[in-house]
Amino acid sequence: MADVQLSSIDEDTLDTILAPDFDFDGDMVFKEPLMIKGRVRGSIVTESDLHIDTGATVEADISACNVTVRGVLKGNVSATGRVELFSSCRVDGDIRAVEVTMEPGCRFNGVCSMTGPVDAPQA
């Protein structure tokens, strides 16, 4: 069996990091990669990447390119790329993505639909 290979995130490459004391209710729309370390409730829409860090709590439906989850997520995820669930995460919601990787120990409750590569022929 192959080892799970999850990507590491260099925070120095991110333009925006929402601090642990950040608390937001509403709809978030952004264009550059973002990391959440605090609490967000509402909806999140981006064409870029979203990172939910350890200790973060997100209660939102998410539409993004790539999503990494190390904290708590309650909501559905629709990703045009990859979703990575780390061992420290808890996800309650459905995931729809081209690729999904789950590290041993993660807690995922929902339905996972893998759509395959964007340019793959449909049967």
Residue, then its C-alpha position, 0 to 999 in steps of 0.5 A: m500500500a502506498d503512503v499518503q503524501l499530503s502537501s506541506i504549506d509554507e505560510d510565508t508564501l500566503d498573502t493572507i492568514l486569518a489569525p486565531d482570534f479572527d471571528f467572521d460571519g458572512d460570505m467570503v469571496f477572494k482570489e488569492p490563497l488564504m489560511i484560516k486559523g480562527r472561526v468562520r461561519g457562512s460561505i466561502v468562494t474562491e478560484s484559489d486555495l483554502h487552508i483550514d489550520t489546526g485549531a480553526t473552526v469553519e462552518a461554511d459551504i466551500s467552493a475552491c480550487n484546492v482545500t486542505v483541512r487540519g481543523v474542524l469543518k462543518g459544511n460541504v466542499s466543492a473543489t476543482g482540484r484536490v482536497e486533503l484531510f489531515s489526521s488532526c481534522r474533523v469534517d462533517g459534510d460532503i466532498r466533491a473533488v477531482e482528488v481526495t486524500m485522507e490521512p489516517g486518523c482524520r474524521f470524515n462524516g459525509v459523502c465523497s464524490m471524486t469527479g476525476p481529472v477535468d479533461a477525462p472523457q466521460a463514460 
